[in-house]
Amino acid sequence: MPGLDGAHTLERLLACNPGQAVLMATGNSEMAIAESLAGHPSVAGIQKPFSAEELNQAFQGLRRRIRSELEAG
């Protein structure tokens, strides 16, 4: 989003749709900031550059976290 960094974009996304799953790809340290800011089980990050296998692992990890959260209730 123009004028917003990743953490602020994530904050706005989750404000509009708290149940939204987000995989944030970033080339800098804002990923850790965004994850802690969100405090949300449906938010994960991946550091650029990444391979197709790393992207798949990140998606699968996020999927497992969401499933665990749903099962817990």
MARLUMBA-833016 format. One record per residue (C-alpha): residue in three letters; chain; residue number from 1; x negated, y, z. Coordinates in nm, 4 decimals. Last residue first. Example, Ala and Ser with C-alpha at 12.3 -4.5 7.8 and 13.67 -1.06 7.14 Angstrom:
BEGIN
<rec dodren="SER" pami="A" kolpa="2" px="-1.3670" py="-0.1060" pz="0.7140"/>
<rec dodren="ALA" pami="A" kolpa="1" px="-1.2300" py="-0.4500" pz="0.7800"/>
***
This chain:
BEGIN
<rec dodren="GLY" pami="A" kolpa="73" px="1.1499" py="-2.3910" pz="1.9738"/>
<rec dodren="ALA" pami="A" kolpa="72" px="0.8510" py="-2.5940" pz="2.0054"/>
<rec dodren="GLU" pami="A" kolpa="71" px="0.9397" py="-2.7525" pz="1.6700"/>
<rec dodren="LEU" pami="A" kolpa="70" px="0.9569" py="-2.4109" pz="1.5035"/>
<rec dodren="GLU" pami="A" kolpa="69" px="0.6218" py="-2.3048" pz="1.6484"/>
<rec dodren="SER" pami="A" kolpa="68" px="0.4599" py="-2.6303" pz="1.5430"/>
<rec dodren="ARG" pami="A" kolpa="67" px="0.5960" py="-2.5920" pz="1.1880"/>
<rec dodren="ILE" pami="A" kolpa="66" px="0.4699" py="-2.2339" pz="1.1676"/>
<rec dodren="ARG" pami="A" kolpa="65" px="0.1240" py="-2.3326" pz="1.2886"/>
<rec dodren="ARG" pami="A" kolpa="64" px="0.1109" py="-2.6278" pz="1.0473"/>
<rec dodren="ARG" pami="A" kolpa="63" px="0.2066" py="-2.4033" pz="0.7524"/>
<rec dodren="LEU" pami="A" kolpa="62" px="-0.0576" py="-2.1500" pz="0.8487"/>
<rec dodren="GLY" pami="A" kolpa="61" px="-0.3188" py="-2.4249" pz="0.8571"/>
<rec dodren="GLN" pami="A" kolpa="60" px="-0.2005" py="-2.5580" pz="0.5206"/>
<rec dodren="PHE" pami="A" kolpa="59" px="-0.2200" py="-2.2125" pz="0.3647"/>
<rec dodren="ALA" pami="A" kolpa="58" px="-0.5709" py="-2.1549" pz="0.5043"/>
<rec dodren="GLN" pami="A" kolpa="57" px="-0.6852" py="-2.4984" pz="0.3884"/>
<rec dodren="ASN" pami="A" kolpa="56" px="-0.5516" py="-2.4321" pz="0.0376"/>
<rec dodren="LEU" pami="A" kolpa="55" px="-0.7329" py="-2.0992" pz="0.0256"/>
<rec dodren="GLU" pami="A" kolpa="54" px="-1.0553" py="-2.2673" pz="0.1393"/>
<rec dodren="GLU" pami="A" kolpa="53" px="-1.0127" py="-2.5322" pz="-0.1322"/>
<rec dodren="ALA" pami="A" kolpa="52" px="-0.9493" py="-2.2688" pz="-0.3997"/>
<rec dodren="SER" pami="A" kolpa="51" px="-1.2682" py="-2.0972" pz="-0.2914"/>
<rec dodren="PHE" pami="A" kolpa="50" px="-1.2951" py="-1.7808" pz="-0.0856"/>
<rec dodren="PRO" pami="A" kolpa="49" px="-1.4574" py="-1.4400" pz="-0.1245"/>
<rec dodren="LYS" pami="A" kolpa="48" px="-1.3021" py="-1.2958" pz="0.0789"/>
<rec dodren="GLN" pami="A" kolpa="47" px="-1.2123" py="-1.3861" pz="0.4392"/>
<rec dodren="ILE" pami="A" kolpa="46" px="-0.8844" py="-1.5623" pz="0.5075"/>
<rec dodren="GLY" pami="A" kolpa="45" px="-0.6203" py="-1.4534" pz="0.7510"/>
<rec dodren="ALA" pami="A" kolpa="44" px="-0.3229" py="-1.5935" pz="0.9335"/>
<rec dodren="VAL" pami="A" kolpa="43" px="0.0139" py="-1.4610" pz="1.0442"/>
<rec dodren="SER" pami="A" kolpa="42" px="0.3116" py="-1.6867" pz="1.1182"/>
<rec dodren="PRO" pami="A" kolpa="41" px="0.2139" py="-1.7484" pz="1.4798"/>
<rec dodren="HIS" pami="A" kolpa="40" px="0.2422" py="-1.3749" pz="1.5549"/>
<rec dodren="GLY" pami="A" kolpa="39" px="0.0217" py="-1.1721" pz="1.7829"/>
<rec dodren="ALA" pami="A" kolpa="38" px="0.0435" py="-0.9189" pz="1.4987"/>
<rec dodren="LEU" pami="A" kolpa="37" px="-0.2249" py="-0.6858" pz="1.6243"/>
<rec dodren="SER" pami="A" kolpa="36" px="-0.4563" py="-0.9765" pz="1.7031"/>
<rec dodren="GLU" pami="A" kolpa="35" px="-0.4227" py="-1.1082" pz="1.3500"/>
<rec dodren="ALA" pami="A" kolpa="34" px="-0.4567" py="-0.7610" pz="1.1978"/>
<rec dodren="ILE" pami="A" kolpa="33" px="-0.7709" py="-0.6793" pz="1.3927"/>
<rec dodren="ALA" pami="A" kolpa="32" px="-0.9298" py="-1.0099" pz="1.3009"/>
<rec dodren="MET" pami="A" kolpa="31" px="-0.8499" py="-0.9519" pz="0.9320"/>
<rec dodren="GLU" pami="A" kolpa="30" px="-0.9724" py="-0.5904" pz="0.9502"/>
<rec dodren="SER" pami="A" kolpa="29" px="-1.3275" py="-0.7251" pz="0.9527"/>
<rec dodren="ASN" pami="A" kolpa="28" px="-1.3873" py="-0.6926" pz="0.5801"/>
<rec dodren="GLY" pami="A" kolpa="27" px="-1.3171" py="-0.8581" pz="0.2474"/>
<rec dodren="THR" pami="A" kolpa="26" px="-0.9584" py="-0.9368" pz="0.3182"/>
<rec dodren="ALA" pami="A" kolpa="25" px="-0.6959" py="-1.1959" pz="0.2377"/>
<rec dodren="MET" pami="A" kolpa="24" px="-0.3921" py="-1.1892" pz="0.4663"/>
<rec dodren="LEU" pami="A" kolpa="23" px="-0.1701" py="-1.4949" pz="0.4761"/>
<rec dodren="VAL" pami="A" kolpa="22" px="0.1682" py="-1.3752" pz="0.5971"/>
<rec dodren="ALA" pami="A" kolpa="21" px="0.4788" py="-1.5680" pz="0.7018"/>
<rec dodren="GLN" pami="A" kolpa="20" px="0.7777" py="-1.3373" pz="0.7455"/>
<rec dodren="GLY" pami="A" kolpa="19" px="0.9911" py="-1.3952" pz="1.0542"/>
<rec dodren="PRO" pami="A" kolpa="18" px="0.9534" py="-1.0371" pz="1.1814"/>
<rec dodren="ASN" pami="A" kolpa="17" px="1.0884" py="-0.8899" pz="0.8560"/>
<rec dodren="CYS" pami="A" kolpa="16" px="1.0822" py="-0.5099" pz="0.8391"/>
<rec dodren="ALA" pami="A" kolpa="15" px="0.8584" py="-0.4640" pz="1.1431"/>
<rec dodren="LEU" pami="A" kolpa="14" px="0.6472" py="-0.7580" pz="1.0256"/>
<rec dodren="LEU" pami="A" kolpa="13" px="0.5761" py="-0.5922" pz="0.6921"/>
<rec dodren="ARG" pami="A" kolpa="12" px="0.5072" py="-0.2577" pz="0.8581"/>
<rec dodren="GLU" pami="A" kolpa="11" px="0.2494" py="-0.4065" pz="1.0964"/>
<rec dodren="LEU" pami="A" kolpa="10" px="0.0910" py="-0.5991" pz="0.8116"/>
<rec dodren="THR" pami="A" kolpa="9" px="0.0535" py="-0.2809" pz="0.6062"/>
<rec dodren="HIS" pami="A" kolpa="8" px="-0.0965" py="-0.1096" pz="0.9100"/>
<rec dodren="ALA" pami="A" kolpa="7" px="-0.3516" py="-0.3879" pz="0.9563"/>
<rec dodren="GLY" pami="A" kolpa="6" px="-0.4336" py="-0.4012" pz="0.5844"/>
<rec dodren="ASP" pami="A" kolpa="5" px="-0.5067" py="-0.0305" pz="0.5500"/>
<rec dodren="LEU" pami="A" kolpa="4" px="-0.2390" py="0.2155" pz="0.4503"/>
<rec dodren="GLY" pami="A" kolpa="3" px="-0.2590" py="0.5208" pz="0.2230"/>
<rec dodren="PRO" pami="A" kolpa="2" px="-0.1412" py="0.3371" pz="-0.0861"/>
<rec dodren="MET" pami="A" kolpa="1" px="0.0000" py="0.0000" pz="0.0000"/>
***
